[in-house]
Amino acid sequence: MVFRILAEALGAMCFSTALSLVDLSTVAAVFQALPLVITMGAALFMNEQVGWRRWSAILVGFIGVLFIIRPGLAGFEPASLLVLAAVLAIALRDLLTRLIDSKVSSTVVSFQGCAAFTVAGAVLLLVTPGEVTSVTLSQGWMIAAGTVFGMMGYYGIVVAMRVGDASAVTPFRYSRLLFSILAGMVMFNERPDMMTMVGASLILGSGLYTFLRERRLARADDMAVA
C-alpha cells in the first residue's frame, strides 16, 4: 500500500507538470503506452506468460513513443520525458493494485490514492517557481468539477482493475487518446504533426494487438480447461 501511494504521488506530479508544459495531444499519445508497460511489468515481475508476438508489439509501441518524443531531433521537448516518468509510475501503481488483498475495500484504496494527490500537490507548490495567488471564481468551479469527475473516474479504475481482467479493462483507456486530441484541437488550437500521429497510431495499434492476443490466449486456456 505504501509503495502504491508513492507511485501514485510521483505519477500525479509528473503528469500534471507535463500537462502544463507539453501539448495535450502529445501527453495523451505517449500516455497510451501505459497498457504496454503494464503488460511488460506483469511479464517481468508477476510471472505472467508473454510470448514473442506481444513482446514485438511492445517494441513497436515503444518505437511509436520515440516518434512522438523524437529524442535528439529538432522537435524534441525535454518536458515530454515527464510523461514517460508518469507512465512508469502509473503502471507500477496498477500492478501494485492487483497485489492488494481483495478484503481491502476499494473505497479505502481510492481514498489513499486521492490523499496522495493532495500530498503531491503540496510538494509541487513548494518546488514550483512563482508566487501563490488566489483562485478566481471561474477557476474554483473548474477545480471543483475536475475534482469530482476525477474522483469518480479514479474509483472506477480501482474497482475495474481489482475485479476485472487487465486484458479486458485496459483497452478502454485508448478512448482517452481520441478525446484528448479533440480537446486539444478545439480548446487549445493544437495541431498534431505527422510524426505525432504516426507514433500515436503505432502505440494504438500495438496496444490493441496485445489486447486481442491476450483475449485469444485466455479463450484458448478456458477451452483447454473445459
C-alpha positions in Angstrom: 0.0 0.0 0.0 2.8 2.4 0.9 4.6 1.8 -2.4 1.4 2.2 -4.3 0.8 5.6 -2.7 4.3 6.7 -3.5 3.8 5.6 -7.1 0.5 7.5 -7.2 2.0 10.7 -5.9 5.0 10.5 -8.3 2.8 9.8 -11.3 0.5 12.7 -10.4 3.3 15.2 -10.1 4.9 14.1 -13.4 1.6 14.1 -15.3 0.3 17.4 -14.1 3.7 19.1 -14.7 3.8 17.6 -18.2 0.3 18.9 -19.0 1.4 22.4 -18.1 4.5 22.2 -20.4 3.6 19.9 -23.3 0.7 19.8 -25.8 -2.3 17.8 -24.6 -2.3 15.7 -27.7 1.4 14.7 -27.1 0.8 13.9 -23.5 -2.3 11.8 -24.4 -0.5 9.9 -27.2 2.6 9.0 -25.1 0.3 8.0 -22.2 -1.3 5.4 -24.4 1.8 3.3 -23.9 0.6 2.6 -20.4 -1.1 -0.8 -21.2 2.1 -1.9 -23.0 4.2 -1.1 -19.9 1.7 -2.9 -17.7 1.9 -6.0 -19.9 5.7 -5.8 -19.8 5.7 -5.3 -16.0 3.3 -8.2 -15.5 5.6 -10.4 -17.5 8.8 -9.3 -15.7 7.6 -9.1 -12.1 4.3 -11.1 -11.9 5.3 -14.2 -13.9 2.6 -13.7 -16.5 3.4 -15.5 -19.8 4.1 -13.1 -22.7 5.1 -14.6 -26.0 7.3 -13.2 -28.7 4.3 -11.7 -30.6 3.3 -9.5 -27.6 6.9 -8.6 -26.9 7.1 -7.5 -30.6 4.0 -5.4 -30.1 5.5 -3.8 -27.0 8.7 -2.9 -29.0 6.6 -1.4 -31.8 4.7 0.7 -29.2 7.9 2.0 -27.8 9.1 2.9 -31.3 5.9 4.9 -31.6 6.8 6.7 -28.4 10.2 7.6 -29.9 8.4 9.0 -33.0 6.4 11.3 -30.7 9.2 12.4 -28.3 11.9 12.5 -31.0 15.0 12.5 -28.8 18.0 14.1 -30.4 15.9 15.8 -33.1 14.9 19.4 -33.5 11.3 18.8 -32.3 12.5 17.2 -29.0 10.9 18.6 -25.8 12.7 17.6 -22.6 9.5 18.1 -20.7 7.9 15.2 -22.6 10.1 12.9 -20.6 7.9 13.7 -17.7 5.1 11.8 -19.5 7.3 8.7 -19.6 8.0 9.0 -15.9 4.3 9.3 -15.3 3.6 6.2 -17.4 6.1 4.2 -15.4 4.8 5.4 -12.1 1.1 4.7 -13.0 2.0 1.3 -14.4 3.6 0.4 -11.1 0.6 1.7 -9.3 -1.8 -0.5 -11.3 0.4 -3.6 -10.9 0.6 -3.0 -7.1 -3.2 -2.6 -7.1 -3.6 -6.1 -8.3 -1.5 -7.4 -5.4 -3.6 -5.8 -2.7 -5.7 -8.2 -0.7 -9.2 -8.4 -2.1 -10.6 -8.0 1.5 -9.3 -4.3 1.5 -12.2 -2.1 0.4 -11.8 -0.3 -2.9 -13.1 2.8 -1.2 -10.1 2.7 1.1 -7.7 2.2 -1.8 -9.3 5.1 -3.7 -9.2 7.4 -0.6 -5.5 6.7 -0.1 -4.8 7.5 -3.7 -6.7 10.8 -3.5 -4.7 11.6 -0.3 -1.5 11.0 -2.3 -2.7 13.6 -4.8 -3.1 16.1 -2.0 0.5 15.5 -0.8 1.8 15.6 -4.4 0.1 19.0 -4.9 1.7 20.4 -1.7 5.1 19.2 -2.9 4.5 20.9 -6.3 3.6 24.2 -4.6 6.9 24.1 -2.7 9.1 23.3 -5.7 7.4 25.3 -8.5 8.8 28.8 -9.0 6.5 31.8 -8.6 4.2 33.2 -6.0 1.0 31.5 -4.8 -2.1 33.5 -6.0 -5.7 33.4 -5.0 -8.2 31.3 -7.1 -10.8 33.2 -9.1 -14.5 32.1 -9.0 -14.3 30.5 -12.5 -11.1 28.7 -11.7 -12.7 27.4 -8.5 -15.6 25.9 -10.4 -13.2 24.3 -12.8 -11.1 22.8 -10.0 -14.3 21.6 -8.2 -15.6 19.9 -11.4 -12.2 18.4 -12.1 -12.0 17.0 -8.6 -15.5 15.5 -8.7 -15.1 13.8 -12.1 -11.5 12.8 -11.3 -12.6 11.0 -8.1 -15.4 9.3 -10.0 -13.1 8.1 -12.7 -10.4 7.1 -10.3 -12.8 5.0 -8.2 -14.0 3.3 -11.4 -10.4 2.5 -12.4 -9.6 1.0 -9.0 -12.7 -1.2 -9.0 -12.2 -2.3 -12.6 -8.5 -3.2 -12.0 -9.3 -5.2 -8.9 -12.4 -7.2 -10.1 -11.8 -7.4 -13.9 -9.2 -8.9 -16.1 -6.5 -6.4 -17.1 -6.8 -7.5 -20.7 -10.5 -6.5 -20.6 -10.0 -3.2 -18.7 -7.0 -1.6 -20.4 -8.4 -1.3 -23.9 -11.0 1.3 -22.7 -8.1 3.6 -21.8 -7.4 4.1 -25.5 -10.6 6.3 -25.8 -8.6 8.9 -23.9 -6.4 9.5 -26.9 -9.4 10.4 -29.1 -11.0 12.7 -26.6 -7.6 14.4 -25.7 -6.7 15.1 -29.3 -10.2 16.5 -30.0 -10.0 18.6 -26.8 -6.5 19.9 -27.7 -7.6 20.9 -31.2 -10.9 22.5 -30.2 -10.0 24.2 -26.9 -6.3 24.9 -27.3 -5.9 25.1 -31.1 -3.3 22.3 -31.1 -2.4 20.7 -34.4 -0.5 17.4 -34.0 2.1 16.9 -36.7 2.6 13.9 -38.9 5.2 12.2 -36.7 3.0 12.5 -33.6 0.0 11.0 -35.5 2.2 8.1 -36.8 3.6 7.5 -33.4 0.2 7.5 -31.8 -1.0 5.1 -34.5 1.8 2.7 -33.7 1.1 2.8 -30.0 -2.6 2.4 -30.5 -2.2 -0.5 -33.0 0.3 -2.4 -30.8 -1.8 -1.9 -27.8 -4.9 -3.2 -29.5 -3.0 -6.2 -30.9 -1.7 -7.0 -27.4 -5.3 -6.9 -26.1 -6.7 -9.1 -28.9 -3.8 -11.6 -28.4 -4.4 -11.8 -24.6 -8.1 -12.4 -25.2 -7.4 -15.1 -27.7 -5.0 -16.8 -25.3 -7.5 -16.5 -22.5 -10.2 -18.2 -24.6 -7.8 -21.0 -25.5 -7.0 -21.6 -21.9 -10.7 -21.7 -21.0 -11.4 -24.3 -23.7 -8.4 -26.4 -22.6 -9.7 -26.4 -19.0 -13.3 -27.3 -20.2 
